[in-house]
Every structure is written in C-alpha cells, then in structure tokens.
Amino acid sequence: PRLYDPDGLGYLSVGNATLDAVGTTSGKVGRFIPDHFSLASDAVSPILTQADFLPQITASATGTVSPATVIDVDDTTGFAVGAKVRIPGAGAAGVAFTATITALTSTTLTVNTAISTDLVGGETVVQEWGSYMGEPFNAQFTLSAQELGGSVTQNYQGAYAKLNPAAASNPLGFAAVNGTTVLALDTSTVATGVFGTAGASISAPLAVTRGSSPVGPYTAVKIGIAPVDSDGVTMGGDSIYDLSVGGSVNHTSIMDPLVQAQTEVRFGRTRISNAYGSELLALQALVAIQYWNGSNYVSLTDDTVTTLTAGSIVLSGYTGNLSVGETTVTAPVLVNGVGKIGLSRPGVGNSGSVSLSISAPAYLPSNTARATFGIYRSPLLYRRENY
C-alpha cells in the first residue's frame, strides 16, 4: 500500500489521507519531535539502596487494623530490631508509612510509630534506611517522550530517539537536594535504558559525593532529573518541578510520595580500637560502623546489611618478634553495627605488634589501629606509692 491524498489538498491533509493497494511501503513516516518528556516513578522503590544492591528484605502484610504499632506479616526473616521499614501508601493521606522496628516475632513487627491506615493484607513491607555518602544506589523510573495530548510518541526510538539515557556526561541531568541544600552527585557510572514503544525503563547508578569533612546527616534526600534532547525537548509542564536545584526549578523529582518520598544519606566511617594481650592467647579488636549525627560519630544500629570480610582487613607494620603469617584475622560478625576482629594467637616467642586497617568498602574508610601481643592489662585500677 501507499499513502496518498485523493483531493490533492496537500501532504497528509486532515481527514482524507488514505491507503491504496498500489505500490510498496516506503518506510516509517517521520520523524516527529515529541512535545515533552514524562516520568513514571518505580512502583516499589524509586531509590534502591544498600551495598552491592543486595535485594531489599520484604514481607507481605496479612492485615492490621489502624492505629497500631504491631504489624502482622507473613514472615519476618531478615528483619532486624533498629532497622527501618516502609509500607507504600499506608501513611497519612496515602503517602508511604515509615517507622523503626523495636521488636519482632516470627509473624509480627513492632514499630515506634502507629500505622494510620488499615492493612487489608498483601501490602509490601520493605526494610531499608538509606545509604552512605559515596555508596552507590540505583535510581529507577520510566521516562517517555509524549505528544501534547499525553500519548507516547511511538517512533521515539532507535535513530529517532534524540536522547540516549546510557550516554556519558549525565544526559538525564541528575541532581540531588535535601530541603534547600544541594548535594553533589556522582553520575560517573552511566545509566541503562533504551527508548521503545512504551518509553525507556531506566536504572541509573548514583552516589552522593563524599567529601573529606563530615556533614549531614541528610534525612530527606530527593533525586531529580532535567533531561534535554538534541531537539530541545524537556520535561512537560504537567511535571512537578519541586527540586529547585542550583536556584532553578527545572528538575523533576523521580520520588513518589505514595511509595518512597525521599531517602536518607549519612557520612560514615569504620573505627577499630587498639587491642593488646598475651601472645599465648587469641586477641579481639573492637570494630564499629559509625556515622556523623551532626555533632558526633555514633554507631549505626539500623544498618543490617553492611558486612566486613577477612580479605578487607589489612595487616601491616609488624614490630618486635611478630612476623607475617604468625597471626591471622577472622572477619567480625556485625550486630547493630558493632563487632570484633579476631586475631589468632602467635604463640611462644612471637610477641610484638601489627597495624590493623580495613580497605573496603571505600565509602566507610577506617582508621589504623594497633594490636599488640605480649603486654598485659594491670589488674590494679589505682595504685599509690609512698616514698
């Protein structure tokens, strides 16, 4: 078939352009420039957080009448006291409900804030809190090119798509704010996503840049985008420009108040304490994951995901009679962000010391501590001598 105009009033004249049975199809008509971009937030997690993108721990609500601080669920495996939970749509005015777990059984979660909406069963309960500065997280959303009336521009794909979400140099215009504070955002790892007939499903690895000095914590972080393609197409007027990044209002939030209105970002570190004891006994060095609370470093009790491996513990700077291989390390088991690094006993004649540090994860840099074998803690709390 071919497209033709029977009254000759012009190419694609309104109302009478038809197909006949003569000839062959010449190809797609276009290209047409879309009017705007439109965004749809991820229905479960606009921001997927935590180290190495471990799957978020979830449960299914089995029904709880509000107001209640005890939530009935099908299973609490993986949930932990001190961690935060989120239930999309279960908060006041239908926004996401968030609270901290204070106790749990095999089928109930006790939280510090009462839910404000009845749970009929089947609602998703998600355990999470946020991320550390410098720690990667994923922004997840769908971006579509649309015509003025809001229909998706079908041919905005392949060579006709003039915006490549997976290109370098932040083509989606990512930015982050916490209230009125603009946060530096690392966008060096490119996003994934290709435009098709339904738009582009985008997953973008991001991180709030970690500086040398402690800042925060930032408890209401929003991520926004301001894409512009080579034809000058931007976000549509129906989008909510609520980020005001850098004094402008052209960044549309990818967050969804009904699902995940914001996320939390903290300035973290790892602290190892010095340890000493007999060379005939194993030694333990206390280690803690901490974050800056605005005035001091405190232990992060609601981080139930971060782990430290034996391979990340670095031994160096041996002194005295202690040499490489005469003591080995055991990774700590972290409970509420605190654990103990184990060092095996060096044995008779191997007194001395060794430095301890942790090489990973990089967003939780550690100090250097000292483990010393061959010295002892005095049993005396106080001794006074007379001369």
C-alpha positions, 0 to 999 in steps of 0.5 A: 500500500501507499499513502496518498491524498485523493483531493490533492489538498496537500501532504497528509491533509486532515481527514482524507489521507488514505491507503491504496493497494498500489505500490510498496511501503516506503518506510516509517513516516517521520520523524516527529519531535515529541512535545515533552518528556514524562516520568513514571516513578518505580512502583516499589522503590524509586531509590534502591539502596544498600551495598552491592544492591543486595535485594531489599528484605520484604514481607507481605502484610496479612492485615492490621487494623489502624492505629497500631504499632504491631504489624502482622506479616507473613514472615519476618526473616531478615528483619532486624530490631533498629532497622527501618521499614516502609509500607507504600501508601499506608501513611497519612493521606496515602503517602508511604508509612515509615517507622523503626522496628523495636521488636519482632516475632516470627509473624509480627513487627513492632514499630515506634510509630502507629500505622494510620491506615488499615492493612487489608493484607498483601501490602509490601513491607520493605526494610531499608534506611538509606545509604552512605555518602559515596555508596552507590544506589540505583535510581529507577523510573520510566521516562517517555517522550509524549505528544501534547495530548499525553500519548507516547510518541511511538517512533521515539526510538532507535535513530529517532530517539534524540536522547540516549539515557546510557550516554556519558556526561549525565544526559538525564541531568541528575541532581540531588537536594535535601530541603534547600541544600544541594548535594553533589552527585556522582553520575560517573557510572552511566545509566541503562535504558533504551527508548521503545514503544512504551518509553525507556525503563531506566536504572541509573547508578548514583552516589552522593559525593563524599567529601573529606569533612563530615556533614549531614546527616541528610534525612530527606534526600530527593533525586531529580532529573532535567533531561534535554534532547538534541531537539530541545525537548524537556520535561512537560509542564504537567511535571512537578518541578519541586527540586529547585536545584542550583536556584532553578526549578527545572528538575523533576523529582523521580520520588513518589510520595505514595511509595518512597518520598525521599531517602536518607544519606549519612557520612560514615566511617569504620573505627577499630580500637587498639587491642593488646594481650598475651601472645599465648592467647587469641586477641579481639579488636573492637570494630564499629560502623559509625556515622556523623549525627551532626555533632558526633560519630555514633554507631549505626544500629539500623544498618543490617546489611553492611558486612566486613570480610577477612580479605578487607582487613589489612595487616601491616607494620609488624614490630618486635618478634611478630612476623607475617603469617604468625597471626591471622584475622577472622572477619567480625560478625556485625550486630547493630553495627558493632563487632570484633576482629579476631586475631589468632594467637602467635604463640611462644616467642612471637610477641610484638605488634601489627597495624590493623586497617580495613580497605573496603568498602571505600565509602566507610574508610577506617582508621589504623589501629594497633594490636599488640601481643605480649603486654598485659592489662594491670589488674590494679585500677589505682595504685599509690606509692609512698616514698 
